């Protein structure tokens, strides 16, 4: 049986993982990764179309990828064919001879987890669950964006830390360890300044997702409120995964990936426990970055080809 490397030797391939905070690109030649670079986000749900186009231009130029034969992109916010077409149209000028395929980024996780069927769960800046079964049926949970959901995500944890600190302020309580750490990370002196900062144009989804580290570190240090937030995040992620598994009549595998999912032990433990309660025990933590799923998907055809 041919490996993914054997099956991707037909020319230069570019793999893209487009998240809410950054865009990562790999240059694959003869099945081997020759370059691996990051630029700002090219997700038009998080940045303007002009910014997305500029970031893609920077990335393709840095990768020297104008003659790519294949581009395979996974991105958050690809919920419809129109979404995929719009992103492909942004990519195509930078690789005019390439076959361009665009999918939701949750598909990268499953492929990077070396599974053809199962449930992939994103726990990063945003959150979502996606799965497919042997019949080719697909189902999703979450992935609606930070204004409608993204429970269990980095943004959600950052926002909850702000809400927690403001609630304590309204009760007349002094800042505790979590609030003090949050203020230090935002260069603020008092919790009441968090309100203006949270709504400021310069502090968007990425900024507050980066504050999730304050919460996870406080939880590791034993802060009760932070532990509650992290445990709730794990519960919500497990709930999304279980919903998809039930819809597709799957017992696993369930693969947890992205920044929080791959790096926060308390979320991993709570995620496993939540799924065990639903009778799902084949739970795996992604052991390589999702972008490497583009190699597997491109080798298998991947579907969803867009040629503007």
MOKA-V856925 format. One record per residue. N is the residue number from 1. RES is the residue in one small letter. PSI is psi in whole degrees, -180 to 180 (* if undefined). D_FIRST is the distance of its C-alpha to the first C-alpha in Angstrom with 1 decimal. Layout:
N:RES:PSI:D_FIRST
N:RES:PSI:D_FIRST
This chain:
1:x:134:0.0
2:x:143:3.8
3:x:169:6.5
4:x:-36:9.7
5:x:-44:11.5
6:x:-35:9.6
7:x:2:10.2
8:x:27:13.8
9:x:16:15.2
10:x:9:17.3
11:x:-176:20.4
12:x:127:22.4
13:x:138:21.4
14:x:126:23.9
15:x:136:23.1
16:x:136:26.3
17:x:106:27.3
18:x:106:30.8
19:x:-174:32.8
20:x:-19:36.5
21:x:-21:37.5
22:x:163:35.2
23:x:126:32.5
24:x:138:29.7
25:x:141:27.7
26:x:144:24.9
27:x:119:24.3
28:x:120:20.8
29:x:124:20.7
30:x:31:17.7
31:x:0:15.6
32:x:139:18.4
33:x:117:21.3
34:x:-23:24.5
35:x:150:27.0
36:x:109:27.6
37:x:161:31.0
38:x:144:33.0
39:x:-172:35.9
40:x:171:38.0
41:x:143:36.8
42:x:22:36.0
43:x:114:36.2
44:x:-6:39.2
45:x:-13:40.0
46:x:-25:40.9
47:x:165:42.2
48:x:160:43.9
49:x:-37:42.0
50:x:-42:43.7
51:x:-42:42.5
52:x:-45:39.0
53:x:-41:39.1
54:x:-41:40.6
55:x:-39:38.0
56:x:-41:35.2
57:x:-43:37.1
58:x:-43:37.5
59:x:-48:33.9
60:x:-35:32.6
61:x:-43:35.3
62:x:-33:34.5
63:x:-8:30.8
64:x:57:32.0
65:x:19:29.6
66:x:-25:31.7
67:x:22:29.4
68:x:140:26.3
69:x:-20:24.0
70:x:134:22.6
71:x:126:24.2
72:x:118:22.7
73:x:132:25.5
74:x:133:26.0
75:x:145:29.7
76:x:154:32.1
77:x:5:34.5
78:x:88:32.1
79:x:-17:33.4
80:x:168:33.9
81:x:-34:32.8
82:x:-39:35.9
83:x:-45:34.9
84:x:-42:31.5
85:x:-40:33.3
86:x:-41:35.9
87:x:-41:33.5
88:x:-37:31.6
89:x:-31:35.0
90:x:-34:35.7
91:x:-40:32.5
92:x:-41:32.5
93:x:-23:35.6
94:x:-11:33.9
95:x:69:30.8
96:x:-20:32.4
97:x:5:29.6
98:x:149:26.7
99:x:124:24.9
100:x:125:26.0
101:x:132:24.4
102:x:129:26.5
103:x:166:25.8
104:x:142:27.6
105:x:-17:26.8
106:x:-27:26.1
107:x:-28:22.7
108:x:-36:21.8
109:x:-46:22.5
110:x:-44:20.1
111:x:-42:17.2
112:x:-26:18.4
113:x:8:18.6
114:x:37:14.9
115:x:138:15.8
116:x:-29:15.3
117:x:158:18.6
118:x:-164:21.7
119:x:130:24.7
120:x:135:25.0
121:x:122:28.5
122:x:126:30.0
123:x:82:32.9
124:x:-132:34.1
125:x:-43:36.9
126:x:-170:36.3
127:x:151:34.6
128:x:159:32.5
129:x:140:30.0
130:x:145:27.3
131:x:164:24.9
132:x:151:22.8
133:x:-177:21.9
134:x:-24:19.6
135:x:-3:22.2
136:x:6:21.8
137:x:148:25.3
138:x:153:26.3
139:x:152:29.2
140:x:155:30.9
141:x:138:33.8
142:x:-154:35.9
143:x:27:35.1
144:x:-4:38.5
145:x:163:39.6
146:x:-24:42.2
147:x:-23:45.2
148:x:-17:43.9
149:x:-113:41.8
150:x:34:39.2
151:x:142:40.3
152:x:4:38.8
153:x:173:38.1
154:x:-40:39.5
155:x:-44:42.0
156:x:-44:43.1
157:x:-42:43.8
158:x:-44:45.8
159:x:-41:47.8
160:x:-34:48.5
161:x:-38:49.8
162:x:-47:52.2
163:x:-42:53.3
164:x:-46:53.9
165:x:-39:56.0
166:x:-36:58.1
167:x:-44:58.8
168:x:-39:60.1
169:x:-44:62.2
170:x:-26:63.7
171:x:-3:64.6
172:x:19:66.5
173:x:148:64.3
174:x:151:63.7
175:x:131:60.2
176:x:-170:58.1
177:x:-40:55.4
178:x:-47:52.7
179:x:-41:55.1
180:x:-40:56.2
181:x:-38:52.7
182:x:-44:52.0
183:x:-40:55.2
184:x:-38:54.3
185:x:-18:50.9
186:x:2:52.6
187:x:39:55.7
188:x:158:58.1
189:x:-24:61.2
190:x:146:61.7
191:x:-31:59.5
192:x:-18:61.5
193:x:-15:60.0
194:x:-31:56.5
195:x:-52:57.5
196:x:-40:58.1
197:x:-39:55.2
198:x:-36:52.8
199:x:-1:54.0
200:x:144:54.3
201:x:-30:52.3
202:x:-7:50.9
203:x:91:49.3
204:x:-153:46.5
205:x:-44:43.4
206:x:-44:41.9
207:x:-48:45.1
208:x:-28:45.5
209:x:-35:41.8
210:x:-21:42.4
211:x:-7:45.3
212:x:-28:42.9
213:x:-35:42.8
214:x:-42:46.5
215:x:-47:45.8
216:x:-36:42.9
217:x:-39:44.9
218:x:-38:48.0
219:x:-43:46.1
220:x:-30:44.9
221:x:-3:48.6
222:x:7:49.7
223:x:124:51.1
224:x:-45:51.5
225:x:-43:51.2
226:x:-40:48.1
227:x:-39:46.5
228:x:-44:47.3
229:x:-47:45.7
230:x:-41:42.4
231:x:-37:42.3
232:x:-39:43.0
233:x:-47:40.2
234:x:-41:37.7
235:x:-45:39.2
236:x:-39:38.8
237:x:-41:35.2
238:x:-37:34.5
239:x:-43:36.5
240:x:-43:34.4
241:x:-43:31.2
242:x:-37:32.7
243:x:-47:33.9
244:x:-43:30.5
245:x:-41:29.0
246:x:-43:31.9
247:x:-34:31.6
248:x:3:28.0
249:x:49:28.5
250:x:144:26.0
251:x:-1:26.4
252:x:-177:24.1
253:x:156:22.5
254:x:123:25.1
255:x:122:24.3
256:x:127:27.4
257:x:-169:27.4
258:x:179:29.6
259:x:-55:32.5
260:x:-44:34.5
261:x:-34:31.6
262:x:-14:29.9
263:x:-12:33.2
264:x:107:35.9
265:x:-37:35.8
266:x:-36:38.5
267:x:-42:36.6
268:x:-45:33.5
269:x:-45:35.7
270:x:-35:37.5
271:x:-49:34.4
272:x:-45:32.9
273:x:-42:36.3
274:x:-39:36.8
275:x:-33:33.5
276:x:-35:34.3
277:x:-24:37.5
278:x:7:35.5
279:x:14:33.4
280:x:113:30.3
281:x:-13:29.2
282:x:82:25.5
283:x:129:26.5
284:x:143:24.6
285:x:127:26.0
286:x:132:23.8
287:x:7:23.2
288:x:159:22.5
289:x:145:24.2
290:x:-29:23.3
291:x:-27:23.1
292:x:-11:19.7
293:x:-22:18.5
294:x:-33:19.3
295:x:-45:16.3
296:x:-46:13.9
297:x:-40:16.1
298:x:-38:16.5
299:x:-32:12.9
300:x:5:12.8
301:x:-49:16.1
302:x:-28:18.2
303:x:176:21.1
304:x:25:24.7
305:x:137:24.9
306:x:123:28.5
307:x:93:30.1
308:x:*:33.8
